[in-house]
Amino acid sequence: MFTSVPKRSSTFVQDLKVDLRNSKAVVYLDDGSVYGYRFVSKRAILNVLFNPAVSLGFWVNRNLFQSTRAVEDWRVIPESAKQKSIELPHFI
């Protein structure tokens, strides 16, 4: 079950959801991109949840994008966040 990390000002990260029990994280970027990761460090997840001084952008870069441990996996992303099908206008 994903828990939303407490909101902090960030020009890079819109939202960050983490699952401590299963070592997963989903990051929602300001440009609309969504990335899911598994095998995220549980220590890093605890740190971002309980340490308000941690920058979300720094945490995402260090523990997700540049991590040798975490693996990107689109299956981690909850169904509601996946891109919805494109609907064509009624006149087409």
PDB file of N, CA, C and O in Angstrom:
ATOM      1  N   MET A   1       0.846  -1.166   0.000  1.00  0.00           N
ATOM      2  CA  MET A   1       0.000   0.000   0.000  1.00  0.00           C
ATOM      3  C   MET A   1       0.895   1.233   0.000  1.00  0.00           C
ATOM      4  O   MET A   1       1.808   1.359   0.816  1.00  0.00           O
ATOM      5  N   PHE A   2       0.617   2.129  -0.922  1.00  0.00           N
ATOM      6  CA  PHE A   2       1.448   3.317  -1.067  1.00  0.00           C
ATOM      7  C   PHE A   2       1.027   4.416  -0.096  1.00  0.00           C
ATOM      8  O   PHE A   2      -0.157   4.629   0.162  1.00  0.00           O
ATOM      9  N   THR A   3       2.031   5.100   0.428  1.00  0.00           N
ATOM     10  CA  THR A   3       1.833   6.239   1.305  1.00  0.00           C
ATOM     11  C   THR A   3       2.427   7.457   0.620  1.00  0.00           C
ATOM     12  O   THR A   3       3.559   7.412   0.139  1.00  0.00           O
ATOM     13  N   SER A   4       1.678   8.534   0.574  1.00  0.00           N
ATOM     14  CA  SER A   4       2.185   9.758  -0.030  1.00  0.00           C
ATOM     15  C   SER A   4       3.147  10.446   0.938  1.00  0.00           C
ATOM     16  O   SER A   4       2.835  10.629   2.114  1.00  0.00           O
ATOM     17  N   VAL A   5       4.305  10.819   0.432  1.00  0.00           N
ATOM     18  CA  VAL A   5       5.295  11.521   1.247  1.00  0.00           C
ATOM     19  C   VAL A   5       4.765  12.926   1.528  1.00  0.00           C
ATOM     20  O   VAL A   5       4.201  13.554   0.632  1.00  0.00           O
ATOM     21  N   PRO A   6       4.931  13.432   2.751  1.00  0.00           N
ATOM     22  CA  PRO A   6       4.461  14.785   3.061  1.00  0.00           C
ATOM     23  C   PRO A   6       4.978  15.813   2.058  1.00  0.00           C
ATOM     24  O   PRO A   6       6.149  15.798   1.678  1.00  0.00           O
ATOM     25  N   LYS A   7       4.089  16.696   1.641  1.00  0.00           N
ATOM     26  CA  LYS A   7       4.399  17.682   0.598  1.00  0.00           C
ATOM     27  C   LYS A   7       5.507  18.626   1.027  1.00  0.00           C
ATOM     28  O   LYS A   7       5.517  19.144   2.143  1.00  0.00           O
ATOM     29  N   ARG A   8       6.431  18.832   0.113  1.00  0.00           N
ATOM     30  CA  ARG A   8       7.515  19.806   0.291  1.00  0.00           C
ATOM     31  C   ARG A   8       7.620  20.588  -1.000  1.00  0.00           C
ATOM     32  O   ARG A   8       7.219  20.104  -2.058  1.00  0.00           O
ATOM     33  N   SER A   9       8.149  21.775  -0.921  1.00  0.00           N
ATOM     34  CA  SER A   9       8.282  22.563  -2.140  1.00  0.00           C
ATOM     35  C   SER A   9       9.325  21.918  -3.039  1.00  0.00           C
ATOM     36  O   SER A   9      10.437  21.622  -2.600  1.00  0.00           O
ATOM     37  N   SER A  10       8.966  21.705  -4.288  1.00  0.00           N
ATOM     38  CA  SER A  10       9.867  21.092  -5.247  1.00  0.00           C
ATOM     39  C   SER A  10       9.492  21.567  -6.642  1.00  0.00           C
ATOM     40  O   SER A  10       8.312  21.621  -6.988  1.00  0.00           O
ATOM     41  N   THR A  11      10.484  21.907  -7.435  1.00  0.00           N
ATOM     42  CA  THR A  11      10.235  22.312  -8.819  1.00  0.00           C
ATOM     43  C   THR A  11      10.350  21.122  -9.758  1.00  0.00           C
ATOM     44  O   THR A  11      10.135  21.262 -10.962  1.00  0.00           O
ATOM     45  N   PHE A  12      10.682  19.963  -9.226  1.00  0.00           N
ATOM     46  CA  PHE A  12      10.924  18.770 -10.022  1.00  0.00           C
ATOM     47  C   PHE A  12       9.880  17.679  -9.750  1.00  0.00           C
ATOM     48  O   PHE A  12       9.386  17.044 -10.682  1.00  0.00           O
ATOM     49  N   VAL A  13       9.554  17.470  -8.489  1.00  0.00           N
ATOM     50  CA  VAL A  13       8.666  16.383  -8.076  1.00  0.00           C
ATOM     51  C   VAL A  13       7.306  16.935  -7.674  1.00  0.00           C
ATOM     52  O   VAL A  13       7.211  17.799  -6.801  1.00  0.00           O
ATOM     53  N   GLN A  14       6.254  16.434  -8.313  1.00  0.00           N
ATOM     54  CA  GLN A  14       4.898  16.829  -7.951  1.00  0.00           C
ATOM     55  C   GLN A  14       4.413  16.012  -6.760  1.00  0.00           C
ATOM     56  O   GLN A  14       3.816  16.555  -5.831  1.00  0.00           O
ATOM     57  N   ASP A  15       4.674  14.694  -6.789  1.00  0.00           N
ATOM     58  CA  ASP A  15       4.251  13.812  -5.702  1.00  0.00           C
ATOM     59  C   ASP A  15       5.168  12.598  -5.673  1.00  0.00           C
ATOM     60  O   ASP A  15       5.707  12.177  -6.697  1.00  0.00           O
ATOM     61  N   LEU A  16       5.330  12.051  -4.481  1.00  0.00           N
ATOM     62  CA  LEU A  16       6.136  10.849  -4.295  1.00  0.00           C
ATOM     63  C   LEU A  16       5.353   9.917  -3.386  1.00  0.00           C
ATOM     64  O   LEU A  16       4.979  10.290  -2.274  1.00  0.00           O
ATOM     65  N   LYS A  17       5.108   8.705  -3.863  1.00  0.00           N
ATOM     66  CA  LYS A  17       4.397   7.700  -3.072  1.00  0.00           C
ATOM     67  C   LYS A  17       5.356   6.540  -2.842  1.00  0.00           C
ATOM     68  O   LYS A  17       6.048   6.101  -3.760  1.00  0.00           O
ATOM     69  N   VAL A  18       5.389   6.049  -1.606  1.00  0.00           N
ATOM     70  CA  VAL A  18       6.308   4.975  -1.263  1.00  0.00           C
ATOM     71  C   VAL A  18       5.558   3.841  -0.564  1.00  0.00           C
ATOM     72  O   VAL A  18       4.529   4.053   0.078  1.00  0.00           O
ATOM     73  N   ASP A  19       6.095   2.649  -0.706  1.00  0.00           N
ATOM     74  CA  ASP A  19       5.561   1.461  -0.047  1.00  0.00           C
ATOM     75  C   ASP A  19       6.722   0.822   0.701  1.00  0.00           C
ATOM     76  O   ASP A  19       7.533   0.112   0.108  1.00  0.00           O
ATOM     77  N   LEU A  20       6.800   1.074   1.997  1.00  0.00           N
ATOM     78  CA  LEU A  20       7.910   0.587   2.817  1.00  0.00           C
ATOM     79  C   LEU A  20       7.935  -0.935   2.882  1.00  0.00           C
ATOM     80  O   LEU A  20       9.000  -1.546   2.795  1.00  0.00           O
ATOM     81  N   ARG A  21       6.789  -1.533   3.033  1.00  0.00           N
ATOM     82  CA  ARG A  21       6.716  -2.992   3.196  1.00  0.00           C
ATOM     83  C   ARG A  21       7.262  -3.736   1.976  1.00  0.00           C
ATOM     84  O   ARG A  21       7.943  -4.750   2.122  1.00  0.00           O
ATOM     85  N   ASN A  22       6.965  -3.236   0.780  1.00  0.00           N
ATOM     86  CA  ASN A  22       7.368  -3.918  -0.453  1.00  0.00           C
ATOM     87  C   ASN A  22       8.539  -3.250  -1.170  1.00  0.00           C
ATOM     88  O   ASN A  22       8.900  -3.657  -2.274  1.00  0.00           O
ATOM     89  N   SER A  23       9.135  -2.227  -0.553  1.00  0.00           N
ATOM     90  CA  SER A  23      10.304  -1.519  -1.116  1.00  0.00           C
ATOM     91  C   SER A  23      10.029  -0.956  -2.506  1.00  0.00           C
ATOM     92  O   SER A  23      10.819  -1.149  -3.430  1.00  0.00           O
ATOM     93  N   LYS A  24       8.905  -0.261  -2.647  1.00  0.00           N
ATOM     94  CA  LYS A  24       8.527   0.318  -3.937  1.00  0.00           C
ATOM     95  C   LYS A  24       8.334   1.817  -3.800  1.00  0.00           C
ATOM     96  O   LYS A  24       8.069   2.330  -2.713  1.00  0.00           O
ATOM     97  N   ALA A  25       8.474   2.513  -4.928  1.00  0.00           N
ATOM     98  CA  ALA A  25       8.244   3.958  -4.957  1.00  0.00           C
ATOM     99  C   ALA A  25       7.698   4.352  -6.320  1.00  0.00           C
ATOM    100  O   ALA A  25       8.061   3.768  -7.342  1.00  0.00           O
ATOM    101  N   VAL A  26       6.826   5.345  -6.322  1.00  0.00           N
ATOM    102  CA  VAL A  26       6.290   5.922  -7.555  1.00  0.00           C
ATOM    103  C   VAL A  26       6.477   7.428  -7.462  1.00  0.00           C
ATOM    104  O   VAL A  26       6.069   8.057  -6.486  1.00  0.00           O
ATOM    105  N   VAL A  27       7.095   7.997  -8.482  1.00  0.00           N
ATOM    106  CA  VAL A  27       7.338   9.438  -8.487  1.00  0.00           C
ATOM    107  C   VAL A  27       6.550  10.065  -9.632  1.00  0.00           C
ATOM    108  O   VAL A  27       6.565   9.574 -10.760  1.00  0.00           O
ATOM    109  N   TYR A  28       5.865  11.156  -9.318  1.00  0.00           N
ATOM    110  CA  TYR A  28       5.090  11.930 -10.285  1.00  0.00           C
ATOM    111  C   TYR A  28       5.835  13.245 -10.495  1.00  0.00           C
ATOM    112  O   TYR A  28       5.973  14.038  -9.564  1.00  0.00           O
ATOM    113  N   LEU A  29       6.311  13.475 -11.710  1.00  0.00           N
ATOM    114  CA  LEU A  29       7.086  14.680 -11.985  1.00  0.00           C
ATOM    115  C   LEU A  29       6.188  15.807 -12.462  1.00  0.00           C
ATOM    116  O   LEU A  29       5.060  15.578 -12.898  1.00  0.00           O
ATOM    117  N   ASP A  30       6.703  17.033 -12.373  1.00  0.00           N
ATOM    118  CA  ASP A  30       5.924  18.209 -12.771  1.00  0.00           C
ATOM    119  C   ASP A  30       5.581  18.210 -14.257  1.00  0.00           C
ATOM    120  O   ASP A  30       4.584  18.813 -14.653  1.00  0.00           O
ATOM    121  N   ASP A  31       6.387  17.548 -15.086  1.00  0.00           N
ATOM    122  CA  ASP A  31       6.106  17.533 -16.527  1.00  0.00           C
ATOM    123  C   ASP A  31       5.061  16.477 -16.914  1.00  0.00           C
ATOM    124  O   ASP A  31       4.751  16.315 -18.094  1.00  0.00           O
ATOM    125  N   GLY A  32       4.519  15.758 -15.915  1.00  0.00           N
ATOM    126  CA  GLY A  32       3.482  14.764 -16.163  1.00  0.00           C
ATOM    127  C   GLY A  32       3.998  13.338 -16.245  1.00  0.00           C
ATOM    128  O   GLY A  32       3.203  12.402 -16.333  1.00  0.00           O
ATOM    129  N   SER A  33       5.292  13.155 -16.219  1.00  0.00           N
ATOM    130  CA  SER A  33       5.871  11.811 -16.268  1.00  0.00           C
ATOM    131  C   SER A  33       5.647  11.077 -14.948  1.00  0.00           C
ATOM    132  O   SER A  33       5.621  11.686 -13.879  1.00  0.00           O
ATOM    133  N   VAL A  34       5.486   9.767 -15.045  1.00  0.00           N
ATOM    134  CA  VAL A  34       5.305   8.925 -13.863  1.00  0.00           C
ATOM    135  C   VAL A  34       6.272   7.753 -13.985  1.00  0.00           C
ATOM    136  O   VAL A  34       6.320   7.083 -15.016  1.00  0.00           O
ATOM    137  N   TYR A  35       7.045   7.509 -12.922  1.00  0.00           N
ATOM    138  CA  TYR A  35       8.005   6.413 -12.912  1.00  0.00           C
ATOM    139  C   TYR A  35       7.776   5.554 -11.681  1.00  0.00           C
ATOM    140  O   TYR A  35       7.559   6.070 -10.584  1.00  0.00           O
ATOM    141  N   GLY A  36       7.826   4.249 -11.867  1.00  0.00           N
ATOM    142  CA  GLY A  36       7.691   3.307 -10.764  1.00  0.00           C
ATOM    143  C   GLY A  36       8.987   2.550 -10.569  1.00  0.00           C
ATOM    144  O   GLY A  36       9.662   2.211 -11.541  1.00  0.00           O
ATOM    145  N   TYR A  37       9.344   2.280  -9.315  1.00  0.00           N
ATOM    146  CA  TYR A  37      10.579   1.571  -8.998  1.00  0.00           C
ATOM    147  C   TYR A  37      10.317   0.513  -7.936  1.00  0.00           C
ATOM    148  O   TYR A  37       9.477   0.696  -7.055  1.00  0.00           O
ATOM    149  N   ARG A  38      11.040  -0.589  -8.030  1.00  0.00           N
ATOM    150  CA  ARG A  38      11.019  -1.617  -7.001  1.00  0.00           C
ATOM    151  C   ARG A  38      12.438  -1.814  -6.492  1.00  0.00           C
ATOM    152  O   ARG A  38      13.388  -1.329  -7.106  1.00  0.00           O
ATOM    153  N   PHE A  39      12.593  -2.513  -5.389  1.00  0.00           N
ATOM    154  CA  PHE A  39      13.880  -2.740  -4.719  1.00  0.00           C
ATOM    155  C   PHE A  39      14.500  -1.438  -4.201  1.00  0.00           C
ATOM    156  O   PHE A  39      15.721  -1.287  -4.184  1.00  0.00           O
ATOM    157  N   VAL A  40      13.648  -0.507  -3.783  1.00  0.00           N
ATOM    158  CA  VAL A  40      14.121   0.752  -3.213  1.00  0.00           C
ATOM    159  C   VAL A  40      14.556   0.493  -1.770  1.00  0.00           C
ATOM    160  O   VAL A  40      13.915  -0.274  -1.052  1.00  0.00           O
ATOM    161  N   SER A  41      15.630   1.126  -1.357  1.00  0.00           N
ATOM    162  CA  SER A  41      16.152   0.949   0.001  1.00  0.00           C
ATOM    163  C   SER A  41      15.094   1.335   1.038  1.00  0.00           C
ATOM    164  O   SER A  41      14.532   2.428   0.984  1.00  0.00           O
ATOM    165  N   LYS A  42      14.830   0.426   1.983  1.00  0.00           N
ATOM    166  CA  LYS A  42      13.864   0.719   3.041  1.00  0.00           C
ATOM    167  C   LYS A  42      14.377   1.819   3.959  1.00  0.00           C
ATOM    168  O   LYS A  42      13.594   2.613   4.480  1.00  0.00           O
ATOM    169  N   ARG A  43      15.659   1.867   4.151  1.00  0.00           N
ATOM    170  CA  ARG A  43      16.250   2.936   4.962  1.00  0.00           C
ATOM    171  C   ARG A  43      16.030   4.294   4.293  1.00  0.00           C
ATOM    172  O   ARG A  43      15.734   5.281   4.968  1.00  0.00           O
ATOM    173  N   ALA A  44      16.173   4.344   2.968  1.00  0.00           N
ATOM    174  CA  ALA A  44      15.938   5.592   2.238  1.00  0.00           C
ATOM    175  C   ALA A  44      14.468   5.995   2.304  1.00  0.00           C
ATOM    176  O   ALA A  44      14.155   7.180   2.424  1.00  0.00           O
ATOM    177  N   ILE A  45      13.564   5.019   2.226  1.00  0.00           N
ATOM    178  CA  ILE A  45      12.130   5.311   2.315  1.00  0.00           C
ATOM    179  C   ILE A  45      11.797   5.885   3.691  1.00  0.00           C
ATOM    180  O   ILE A  45      11.077   6.879   3.789  1.00  0.00           O
ATOM    181  N   LEU A  46      12.313   5.272   4.748  1.00  0.00           N
ATOM    182  CA  LEU A  46      12.081   5.797   6.095  1.00  0.00           C
ATOM    183  C   LEU A  46      12.632   7.212   6.235  1.00  0.00           C
ATOM    184  O   LEU A  46      12.013   8.068   6.868  1.00  0.00           O
ATOM    185  N   ASN A  47      13.793   7.451   5.643  1.00  0.00           N
ATOM    186  CA  ASN A  47      14.418   8.769   5.727  1.00  0.00           C
ATOM    187  C   ASN A  47      13.548   9.844   5.073  1.00  0.00           C
ATOM    188  O   ASN A  47      13.372  10.923   5.640  1.00  0.00           O
ATOM    189  N   VAL A  48      13.008   9.564   3.898  1.00  0.00           N
ATOM    190  CA  VAL A  48      12.198  10.577   3.218  1.00  0.00           C
ATOM    191  C   VAL A  48      10.846  10.768   3.904  1.00  0.00           C
ATOM    192  O   VAL A  48      10.268  11.853   3.839  1.00  0.00           O
ATOM    193  N   LEU A  49      10.343   9.727   4.557  1.00  0.00           N
ATOM    194  CA  LEU A  49       9.065   9.853   5.253  1.00  0.00           C
ATOM    195  C   LEU A  49       9.172  10.685   6.528  1.00  0.00           C
ATOM    196  O   LEU A  49       8.286  11.486   6.824  1.00  0.00           O
ATOM    197  N   PHE A  50      10.253  10.497   7.280  1.00  0.00           N
ATOM    198  CA  PHE A  50      10.329  11.103   8.609  1.00  0.00           C
ATOM    199  C   PHE A  50      11.317  12.248   8.748  1.00  0.00           C
ATOM    200  O   PHE A  50      11.393  12.855   9.816  1.00  0.00           O
ATOM    201  N   ASN A  51      12.071  12.560   7.718  1.00  0.00           N
ATOM    202  CA  ASN A  51      13.031  13.657   7.780  1.00  0.00           C
ATOM    203  C   ASN A  51      12.579  14.775   6.841  1.00  0.00           C
ATOM    204  O   ASN A  51      12.800  14.683   5.633  1.00  0.00           O
ATOM    205  N   PRO A  52      11.948  15.834   7.369  1.00  0.00           N
ATOM    206  CA  PRO A  52      11.424  16.894   6.505  1.00  0.00           C
ATOM    207  C   PRO A  52      12.504  17.737   5.831  1.00  0.00           C
ATOM    208  O   PRO A  52      12.196  18.531   4.943  1.00  0.00           O
ATOM    209  N   ALA A  53      13.751  17.579   6.233  1.00  0.00           N
ATOM    210  CA  ALA A  53      14.832  18.357   5.640  1.00  0.00           C
ATOM    211  C   ALA A  53      15.321  17.766   4.313  1.00  0.00           C
ATOM    212  O   ALA A  53      16.071  18.414   3.584  1.00  0.00           O
ATOM    213  N   VAL A  54      14.903  16.557   4.007  1.00  0.00           N
ATOM    214  CA  VAL A  54      15.352  15.901   2.775  1.00  0.00           C
ATOM    215  C   VAL A  54      14.623  16.499   1.570  1.00  0.00           C
ATOM    216  O   VAL A  54      13.394  16.564   1.542  1.00  0.00           O
ATOM    217  N   SER A  55      15.390  16.928   0.589  1.00  0.00           N
ATOM    218  CA  SER A  55      14.824  17.450  -0.652  1.00  0.00           C
ATOM    219  C   SER A  55      14.251  16.299  -1.470  1.00  0.00           C
ATOM    220  O   SER A  55      14.913  15.278  -1.654  1.00  0.00           O
ATOM    221  N   LEU A  56      13.019  16.457  -1.965  1.00  0.00           N
ATOM    222  CA  LEU A  56      12.409  15.394  -2.761  1.00  0.00           C
ATOM    223  C   LEU A  56      13.168  15.151  -4.056  1.00  0.00           C
ATOM    224  O   LEU A  56      13.385  14.002  -4.443  1.00  0.00           O
ATOM    225  N   GLY A  57      13.569  16.211  -4.722  1.00  0.00           N
ATOM    226  CA  GLY A  57      14.324  16.062  -5.970  1.00  0.00           C
ATOM    227  C   GLY A  57      15.645  15.346  -5.752  1.00  0.00           C
ATOM    228  O   GLY A  57      16.014  14.465  -6.529  1.00  0.00           O
ATOM    229  N   PHE A  58      16.354  15.719  -4.702  1.00  0.00           N
ATOM    230  CA  PHE A  58      17.620  15.060  -4.373  1.00  0.00           C
ATOM    231  C   PHE A  58      17.377  13.595  -4.049  1.00  0.00           C
ATOM    232  O   PHE A  58      18.125  12.730  -4.507  1.00  0.00           O
ATOM    233  N   TRP A  59      16.335  13.299  -3.261  1.00  0.00           N
ATOM    234  CA  TRP A  59      16.039  11.927  -2.883  1.00  0.00           C
ATOM    235  C   TRP A  59      15.711  11.080  -4.108  1.00  0.00           C
ATOM    236  O   TRP A  59      16.202   9.959  -4.243  1.00  0.00           O
ATOM    237  N   VAL A  60      14.886  11.614  -4.995  1.00  0.00           N
ATOM    238  CA  VAL A  60      14.503  10.872  -6.205  1.00  0.00           C
ATOM    239  C   VAL A  60      15.723  10.612  -7.080  1.00  0.00           C
ATOM    240  O   VAL A  60      15.911   9.496  -7.565  1.00  0.00           O
ATOM    241  N   ASN A  61      16.555  11.634  -7.284  1.00  0.00           N
ATOM    242  CA  ASN A  61      17.747  11.449  -8.106  1.00  0.00           C
ATOM    243  C   ASN A  61      18.688  10.414  -7.501  1.00  0.00           C
ATOM    244  O   ASN A  61      19.201   9.549  -8.211  1.00  0.00           O
ATOM    245  N   ARG A  62      18.911  10.500  -6.221  1.00  0.00           N
ATOM    246  CA  ARG A  62      19.892   9.623  -5.570  1.00  0.00           C
ATOM    247  C   ARG A  62      19.376   8.195  -5.361  1.00  0.00           C
ATOM    248  O   ARG A  62      20.119   7.236  -5.565  1.00  0.00           O
ATOM    249  N   ASN A  63      18.124   8.049  -4.960  1.00  0.00           N
ATOM    250  CA  ASN A  63      17.612   6.731  -4.579  1.00  0.00           C
ATOM    251  C   ASN A  63      16.782   6.025  -5.652  1.00  0.00           C
ATOM    252  O   ASN A  63      16.473   4.842  -5.511  1.00  0.00           O
ATOM    253  N   LEU A  64      16.420   6.732  -6.719  1.00  0.00           N
ATOM    254  CA  LEU A  64      15.662   6.097  -7.797  1.00  0.00           C
ATOM    255  C   LEU A  64      16.410   6.178  -9.124  1.00  0.00           C
ATOM    256  O   LEU A  64      16.816   5.149  -9.665  1.00  0.00           O
ATOM    257  N   PHE A  65      16.596   7.378  -9.652  1.00  0.00           N
ATOM    258  CA  PHE A  65      17.168   7.543 -10.985  1.00  0.00           C
ATOM    259  C   PHE A  65      18.620   7.073 -11.083  1.00  0.00           C
ATOM    260  O   PHE A  65      18.989   6.444 -12.074  1.00  0.00           O
ATOM    261  N   GLN A  66      19.448   7.361 -10.082  1.00  0.00           N
ATOM    262  CA  GLN A  66      20.871   7.031 -10.149  1.00  0.00           C
ATOM    263  C   GLN A  66      21.255   5.859  -9.248  1.00  0.00           C
ATOM    264  O   GLN A  66      22.442   5.628  -9.017  1.00  0.00           O
ATOM    265  N   SER A  67      20.305   5.140  -8.752  1.00  0.00           N
ATOM    266  CA  SER A  67      20.563   4.032  -7.841  1.00  0.00           C
ATOM    267  C   SER A  67      21.000   2.785  -8.606  1.00  0.00           C
ATOM    268  O   SER A  67      20.485   2.491  -9.685  1.00  0.00           O
ATOM    269  N   THR A  68      21.948   2.064  -8.036  1.00  0.00           N
ATOM    270  CA  THR A  68      22.348   0.781  -8.621  1.00  0.00           C
ATOM    271  C   THR A  68      21.446  -0.336  -8.104  1.00  0.00           C
ATOM    272  O   THR A  68      21.460  -1.446  -8.636  1.00  0.00           O
ATOM    273  N   ARG A  69      20.670  -0.047  -7.080  1.00  0.00           N
ATOM    274  CA  ARG A  69      19.812  -1.052  -6.455  1.00  0.00           C
ATOM    275  C   ARG A  69      18.381  -1.017  -6.998  1.00  0.00           C
ATOM    276  O   ARG A  69      17.822  -2.060  -7.338  1.00  0.00           O
ATOM    277  N   ALA A  70      17.800   0.159  -7.077  1.00  0.00           N
ATOM    278  CA  ALA A  70      16.406   0.300  -7.510  1.00  0.00           C
ATOM    279  C   ALA A  70      16.282   0.012  -9.008  1.00  0.00           C
ATOM    280  O   ALA A  70      17.151   0.376  -9.800  1.00  0.00           O
ATOM    281  N   VAL A  71      15.192  -0.644  -9.371  1.00  0.00           N
ATOM    282  CA  VAL A  71      14.944  -1.022 -10.755  1.00  0.00           C
ATOM    283  C   VAL A  71      13.633  -0.391 -11.207  1.00  0.00           C
ATOM    284  O   VAL A  71      12.608  -0.522 -10.538  1.00  0.00           O
ATOM    285  N   GLU A  72      13.674   0.298 -12.351  1.00  0.00           N
ATOM    286  CA  GLU A  72      12.453   0.902 -12.876  1.00  0.00           C
ATOM    287  C   GLU A  72      11.514  -0.202 -13.359  1.00  0.00           C
ATOM    288  O   GLU A  72      11.929  -1.135 -14.047  1.00  0.00           O
ATOM    289  N   ASP A  73      10.244  -0.075 -12.984  1.00  0.00           N
ATOM    290  CA  ASP A  73       9.253  -1.083 -13.342  1.00  0.00           C
ATOM    291  C   ASP A  73       7.891  -0.409 -13.455  1.00  0.00           C
ATOM    292  O   ASP A  73       7.346   0.056 -12.453  1.00  0.00           O
ATOM    293  N   TRP A  74       7.341  -0.353 -14.651  1.00  0.00           N
ATOM    294  CA  TRP A  74       6.062   0.326 -14.861  1.00  0.00           C
ATOM    295  C   TRP A  74       4.918  -0.394 -14.167  1.00  0.00           C
ATOM    296  O   TRP A  74       3.877   0.211 -13.915  1.00  0.00           O
ATOM    297  N   ARG A  75       5.093  -1.704 -13.844  1.00  0.00           N
ATOM    298  CA  ARG A  75       4.027  -2.464 -13.181  1.00  0.00           C
ATOM    299  C   ARG A  75       3.787  -2.002 -11.745  1.00  0.00           C
ATOM    300  O   ARG A  75       2.765  -2.331 -11.143  1.00  0.00           O
ATOM    301  N   VAL A  76       4.731  -1.242 -11.203  1.00  0.00           N
ATOM    302  CA  VAL A  76       4.604  -0.732  -9.833  1.00  0.00           C
ATOM    303  C   VAL A  76       3.584   0.411  -9.764  1.00  0.00           C
ATOM    304  O   VAL A  76       2.984   0.650  -8.716  1.00  0.00           O
ATOM    305  N   ILE A  77       3.398   1.101 -10.863  1.00  0.00           N
ATOM    306  CA  ILE A  77       2.523   2.278 -10.897  1.00  0.00           C
ATOM    307  C   ILE A  77       1.070   1.837 -10.694  1.00  0.00           C
ATOM    308  O   ILE A  77       0.586   0.952 -11.400  1.00  0.00           O
ATOM    309  N   PRO A  78       0.367   2.459  -9.724  1.00  0.00           N
ATOM    310  CA  PRO A  78      -1.045   2.113  -9.504  1.00  0.00           C
ATOM    311  C   PRO A  78      -1.891   2.381 -10.750  1.00  0.00           C
ATOM    312  O   PRO A  78      -1.579   3.283 -11.528  1.00  0.00           O
ATOM    313  N   GLU A  79      -2.942   1.616 -10.940  1.00  0.00           N
ATOM    314  CA  GLU A  79      -3.797   1.731 -12.129  1.00  0.00           C
ATOM    315  C   GLU A  79      -4.326   3.135 -12.358  1.00  0.00           C
ATOM    316  O   GLU A  79      -4.409   3.578 -13.504  1.00  0.00           O
ATOM    317  N   SER A  80      -4.685   3.843 -11.304  1.00  0.00           N
ATOM    318  CA  SER A  80      -5.268   5.177 -11.468  1.00  0.00           C
ATOM    319  C   SER A  80      -4.278   6.176 -12.045  1.00  0.00           C
ATOM    320  O   SER A  80      -4.688   7.190 -12.610  1.00  0.00           O
ATOM    321  N   ALA A  81      -2.977   5.909 -11.913  1.00  0.00           N
ATOM    322  CA  ALA A  81      -1.969   6.845 -12.402  1.00  0.00           C
ATOM    323  C   ALA A  81      -1.520   6.534 -13.817  1.00  0.00           C
ATOM    324  O   ALA A  81      -0.906   7.380 -14.466  1.00  0.00           O
ATOM    325  N   LYS A  82      -1.813   5.344 -14.306  1.00  0.00           N
ATOM    326  CA  LYS A  82      -1.403   4.986 -15.656  1.00  0.00           C
ATOM    327  C   LYS A  82      -2.176   5.830 -16.651  1.00  0.00           C
ATOM    328  O   LYS A  82      -3.308   6.245 -16.404  1.00  0.00           O
ATOM    329  N   GLN A  83      -1.532   6.071 -17.781  1.00  0.00           N
ATOM    330  CA  GLN A  83      -2.139   6.933 -18.785  1.00  0.00           C
ATOM    331  C   GLN A  83      -3.439   6.320 -19.300  1.00  0.00           C
ATOM    332  O   GLN A  83      -3.490   5.147 -19.669  1.00  0.00           O
ATOM    333  N   LYS A  84      -4.458   7.119 -19.315  1.00  0.00           N
ATOM    334  CA  LYS A  84      -5.756   6.662 -19.776  1.00  0.00           C
ATOM    335  C   LYS A  84      -5.795   6.692 -21.297  1.00  0.00           C
ATOM    336  O   LYS A  84      -5.036   7.430 -21.926  1.00  0.00           O
ATOM    337  N   SER A  85      -6.665   5.904 -21.881  1.00  0.00           N
ATOM    338  CA  SER A  85      -6.780   5.854 -23.330  1.00  0.00           C
ATOM    339  C   SER A  85      -7.228   7.204 -23.879  1.00  0.00           C
ATOM    340  O   SER A  85      -7.986   7.935 -23.242  1.00  0.00           O
ATOM    341  N   ILE A  86      -6.755   7.504 -25.043  1.00  0.00           N
ATOM    342  CA  ILE A  86      -7.078   8.776 -25.679  1.00  0.00           C
ATOM    343  C   ILE A  86      -8.440   8.657 -26.354  1.00  0.00           C
ATOM    344  O   ILE A  86      -8.708   7.707 -27.090  1.00  0.00           O
ATOM    345  N   GLU A  87      -9.279   9.627 -26.089  1.00  0.00           N
ATOM    346  CA  GLU A  87     -10.599   9.626 -26.700  1.00  0.00           C
ATOM    347  C   GLU A  87     -10.616  10.600 -27.863  1.00  0.00           C
ATOM    348  O   GLU A  87     -10.194  11.749 -27.733  1.00  0.00           O
ATOM    349  N   LEU A  88     -11.101  10.138 -28.984  1.00  0.00           N
ATOM    350  CA  LEU A  88     -11.199  10.981 -30.175  1.00  0.00           C
ATOM    351  C   LEU A  88     -12.455  11.842 -30.074  1.00  0.00           C
ATOM    352  O   LEU A  88     -13.430  11.455 -29.431  1.00  0.00           O
ATOM    353  N   PRO A  89     -12.427  13.008 -30.710  1.00  0.00           N
ATOM    354  CA  PRO A  89     -13.641  13.846 -30.711  1.00  0.00           C
ATOM    355  C   PRO A  89     -14.800  13.100 -31.376  1.00  0.00           C
ATOM    356  O   PRO A  89     -14.584  12.206 -32.195  1.00  0.00           O
ATOM    357  N   HIS A  90     -16.003  13.467 -31.024  1.00  0.00           N
ATOM    358  CA  HIS A  90     -17.192  12.766 -31.514  1.00  0.00           C
ATOM    359  C   HIS A  90     -17.384  12.865 -33.018  1.00  0.00           C
ATOM    360  O   HIS A  90     -18.057  12.013 -33.597  1.00  0.00           O
ATOM    361  N   PHE A  91     -16.803  13.896 -33.687  1.00  0.00           N
ATOM    362  CA  PHE A  91     -17.034  14.070 -35.101  1.00  0.00           C
ATOM    363  C   PHE A  91     -16.080  13.237 -35.959  1.00  0.00           C
ATOM    364  O   PHE A  91     -16.184  13.275 -37.185  1.00  0.00           O
ATOM    365  N   ILE A  92     -15.165  12.495 -35.363  1.00  0.00           N
ATOM    366  CA  ILE A  92     -14.231  11.681 -36.157  1.00  0.00           C
ATOM    367  C   ILE A  92     -14.759  10.268 -36.252  1.00  0.00           C
ATOM    368  O   ILE A  92     -14.129   9.415 -36.877  1.00  0.00           O
TER     369      ILE A  92
END
